[in-house]
């Protein structure tokens, strides 16, 4: 099979990696309707549509990293897409809220396949500056998806109901699988594949848990990801119901997503001058201090600050988190060279588990005011900053 051009390869990898963000953010405008139609008993139950996806994604990372090393990248991606499609079909046909949550967990589990194995495809065929350039182009598309995905979901709701969004996600998965199968050759030759045993995976997990710097950075990464999960899970309630933005929700969400994208782009330049650890410490200190200060504002106004004030806080706070996202996983992986592949799966799973737990804890306390959400951000910021400070002390000793 003749391989695709470089541009086509970048586009394919970008589509496969962006399936996660598309599956999360396109759903946001529909969460209220899903909860009402499927009989969610509590206003905050709708958040489970996102939490279930993240939980499945975390579990899937533990499987698909080693699996792609054993059976090859293309088969691992196809298996993941088939599982994802089955979950999308279950959500499309869901007659109750429990069935929806189960289907979303299956979708998240399957999405881990293309997310993990497509990045491995890049690593198989490229290295050094060529790999960095390809990944930069992929990440450019990846950053754009959260900006436009809610608008796509909102556009679907203008002409159809929320089930059509799942139909669209199913179509994207089928198209991505067909594109991969018809155009992309396998990048991992059989001679380079290696069996991955439960014993080897357990050994990698012990190494991650025993290395204090890796463990501290994994904890910090999971916590700040948890802040993002809590924000995503409550954004429809906050912007549409608390602030009454209606269809303007997608535009406001895109503005906040752009702050994260700008931070990711700037981080690529700053990290060469300041270093990953210094940038991460500064970003987390700023996020924690800003969240504590804005919590005081929320308490002073009964949890209903002006929308402009909340947006100003989010833009700066999430810019800081964009810096952290760009560095904390690399800091966690840095000492894991000998078991990099399996360690990446373990770290990804632990990060997702911490994120879902902390994000759900914050999101479920939403009470129609910003106070619980911002209080959760403040606690997360302080805890993550403390973990990174501990890692810095360990690194310098």
WOHU-V891873 format. One record per residue. N is the residue number from 1. RES is the residue in one letter. D_FIRST is the distance of its C-alpha to the first C-alpha in Angstrom with 1 decimal. Layout:
BEGIN
N&RES&D_FIRST / N&RES&D_FIRST
END
This chain:
BEGIN
1&X&0.0 / 2&X&3.8 / 3&X&6.2 / 4&X&9.3 / 5&X&12.6 / 6&X&15.2 / 7&X&17.2 / 8&X&14.7 / 9&X&13.9 / 10&X&17.7 / 11&X&18.3 / 12&X&16.1 / 13&X&17.8 / 14&X&21.1 / 15&X&20.8 / 16&X&20.1 / 17&X&22.9 / 18&X&25.2 / 19&X&25.2 / 20&X&28.1 / 21&X&30.3 / 22&X&29.6 / 23&X&30.6 / 24&X&33.8 / 25&X&35.1 / 26&X&34.4 / 27&X&36.7 / 28&X&39.7 / 29&X&41.5 / 30&X&41.3 / 31&X&42.8 / 32&X&46.3 / 33&X&45.5 / 34&X&43.5 / 35&X&46.4 / 36&X&48.9 / 37&X&47.1 / 38&X&46.2 / 39&X&49.6 / 40&X&49.1 / 41&X&52.6 / 42&X&52.7 / 43&X&51.7 / 44&X&49.6 / 45&X&47.8 / 46&X&45.2 / 47&X&44.0 / 48&X&42.6 / 49&X&39.7 / 50&X&38.5 / 51&X&39.8 / 52&X&38.0 / 53&X&34.6 / 54&X&35.3 / 55&X&36.5 / 56&X&33.4 / 57&X&31.2 / 58&X&33.2 / 59&X&33.0 / 60&X&29.2 / 61&X&28.7 / 62&X&30.4 / 63&X&27.9 / 64&X&24.5 / 65&X&24.7 / 66&X&25.3 / 67&X&23.0 / 68&X&19.9 / 69&X&21.0 / 70&X&21.4 / 71&X&18.5 / 72&X&15.8 / 73&X&15.3 / 74&X&13.1 / 75&X&15.5 / 76&X&18.5 / 77&X&17.7 / 78&X&17.2 / 79&X&20.4 / 80&X&22.2 / 81&X&21.3 / 82&X&22.5 / 83&X&25.7 / 84&X&26.1 / 85&X&25.8 / 86&X&28.4 / 87&X&30.7 / 88&X&30.4 / 89&X&31.4 / 90&X&34.3 / 91&X&35.5 / 92&X&35.2 / 93&X&37.4 / 94&X&39.7 / 95&X&43.3 / 96&X&44.8 / 97&X&44.3 / 98&X&43.6 / 99&X&40.7 / 100&X&39.4 / 101&X&39.7 / 102&X&37.9 / 103&X&35.0 / 104&X&34.7 / 105&X&34.7 / 106&X&31.8 / 107&X&29.9 / 108&X&30.5 / 109&X&29.4 / 110&X&26.1 / 111&X&25.6 / 112&X&25.8 / 113&X&22.4 / 114&X&20.4 / 115&X&23.2 / 116&X&23.0 / 117&X&19.4 / 118&X&18.0 / 119&X&20.5 / 120&X&19.4 / 121&X&15.8 / 122&X&17.6 / 123&X&19.7 / 124&X&17.0 / 125&X&15.5 / 126&X&18.8 / 127&X&22.5 / 128&X&25.8 / 129&X&26.2 / 130&X&22.5 / 131&X&22.2 / 132&X&25.6 / 133&X&24.7 / 134&X&21.6 / 135&X&23.7 / 136&X&26.5 / 137&X&24.5 / 138&X&23.3 / 139&X&26.9 / 140&X&28.2 / 141&X&26.5 / 142&X&27.4 / 143&X&31.0 / 144&X&31.1 / 145&X&30.2 / 146&X&33.6 / 147&X&35.4 / 148&X&34.1 / 149&X&33.3 / 150&X&37.0 / 151&X&37.4 / 152&X&34.5 / 153&X&36.2 / 154&X&39.5 / 155&X&38.2 / 156&X&37.0 / 157&X&40.5 / 158&X&42.2 / 159&X&40.7 / 160&X&40.1 / 161&X&40.9 / 162&X&39.2 / 163&X&37.1 / 164&X&35.1 / 165&X&33.9 / 166&X&32.3 / 167&X&30.8 / 168&X&29.2 / 169&X&27.9 / 170&X&26.4 / 171&X&24.7 / 172&X&23.2 / 173&X&21.9 / 174&X&20.3 / 175&X&18.8 / 176&X&17.4 / 177&X&16.0 / 178&X&14.3 / 179&X&12.9 / 180&X&11.6 / 181&X&10.2 / 182&X&8.5 / 183&X&7.5 / 184&X&7.7 / 185&X&6.1 / 186&X&9.3 / 187&X&11.6 / 188&X&14.3 / 189&X&13.9 / 190&X&16.1 / 191&X&18.6 / 192&X&19.3 / 193&X&19.9 / 194&X&23.6 / 195&X&25.9 / 196&X&27.9 / 197&X&31.4 / 198&X&34.0 / 199&X&36.2 / 200&X&33.9 / 201&X&33.5 / 202&X&37.2 / 203&X&37.8 / 204&X&35.7 / 205&X&37.7 / 206&X&40.9 / 207&X&39.9 / 208&X&39.2 / 209&X&42.5 / 210&X&44.5 / 211&X&43.5 / 212&X&45.9 / 213&X&44.0 / 214&X&40.7 / 215&X&42.7 / 216&X&44.7 / 217&X&41.7 / 218&X&39.9 / 219&X&43.2 / 220&X&43.5 / 221&X&39.9 / 222&X&40.4 / 223&X&43.7 / 224&X&42.6 / 225&X&39.6 / 226&X&42.3 / 227&X&44.1 / 228&X&41.1 / 229&X&40.7 / 230&X&44.4 / 231&X&44.1 / 232&X&41.2 / 233&X&42.9 / 234&X&46.2 / 235&X&45.1 / 236&X&45.5 / 237&X&48.9 / 238&X&50.1 / 239&X&49.0 / 240&X&49.3 / 241&X&52.3 / 242&X&54.2 / 243&X&53.9 / 244&X&53.4 / 245&X&50.5 / 246&X&49.0 / 247&X&46.1 / 248&X&46.5 / 249&X&45.0 / 250&X&41.5 / 251&X&42.7 / 252&X&44.7 / 253&X&41.8 / 254&X&39.6 / 255&X&42.3 / 256&X&42.4 / 257&X&38.6 / 258&X&38.7 / 259&X&41.1 / 260&X&38.6 / 261&X&35.9 / 262&X&38.4 / 263&X&39.3 / 264&X&35.7 / 265&X&35.3 / 266&X&38.6 / 267&X&38.1 / 268&X&35.3 / 269&X&38.0 / 270&X&41.0 / 271&X&39.4 / 272&X&39.3 / 273&X&43.0 / 274&X&44.4 / 275&X&42.1 / 276&X&40.6 / 277&X&43.6 / 278&X&46.2 / 279&X&44.3 / 280&X&43.7 / 281&X&47.4 / 282&X&48.6 / 283&X&46.4 / 284&X&47.5 / 285&X&51.1 / 286&X&51.0 / 287&X&49.3 / 288&X&51.9 / 289&X&54.9 / 290&X&53.8 / 291&X&53.3 / 292&X&56.7 / 293&X&58.4 / 294&X&56.8 / 295&X&57.8 / 296&X&61.4 / 297&X&60.9 / 298&X&59.6 / 299&X&62.6 / 300&X&65.0 / 301&X&63.8 / 302&X&63.3 / 303&X&59.5 / 304&X&59.2 / 305&X&58.7 / 306&X&58.0 / 307&X&54.4 / 308&X&54.4 / 309&X&55.4 / 310&X&52.8 / 311&X&50.0 / 312&X&51.4 / 313&X&51.3 / 314&X&47.7 / 315&X&46.4 / 316&X&47.9 / 317&X&47.2 / 318&X&43.5 / 319&X&43.1 / 320&X&44.3 / 321&X&41.9 / 322&X&39.0 / 323&X&40.1 / 324&X&40.3 / 325&X&36.9 / 326&X&35.4 / 327&X&37.1 / 328&X&38.3 / 329&X&35.1 / 330&X&34.5 / 331&X&38.1 / 332&X&37.6 / 333&X&34.5 / 334&X&36.1 / 335&X&38.0 / 336&X&35.3 / 337&X&33.1 / 338&X&33.4 / 339&X&32.0 / 340&X&30.1 / 341&X&27.4 / 342&X&29.8 / 343&X&32.5 / 344&X&30.4 / 345&X&30.1 / 346&X&33.8 / 347&X&34.8 / 348&X&32.7 / 349&X&34.3 / 350&X&37.8 / 351&X&37.5 / 352&X&36.5 / 353&X&39.4 / 354&X&41.9 / 355&X&40.7 / 356&X&41.0 / 357&X&44.3 / 358&X&45.9 / 359&X&44.4 / 360&X&45.7 / 361&X&49.0 / 362&X&49.5 / 363&X&48.1 / 364&X&50.2 / 365&X&53.3 / 366&X&52.8 / 367&X&56.2 / 368&X&56.0 / 369&X&56.7 / 370&X&54.7 / 371&X&56.9 / 372&X&54.9 / 373&X&51.6 / 374&X&52.9 / 375&X&54.8 / 376&X&51.6 / 377&X&49.9 / 378&X&52.9 / 379&X&52.8 / 380&X&49.1 / 381&X&49.5 / 382&X&52.4 / 383&X&50.7 / 384&X&47.4 / 385&X&49.4 / 386&X&51.5 / 387&X&48.4 / 388&X&47.0 / 389&X&50.5 / 390&X&50.6 / 391&X&47.3 / 392&X&48.6 / 393&X&51.8 / 394&X&49.9 / 395&X&47.6 / 396&X&50.7 / 397&X&52.7
END
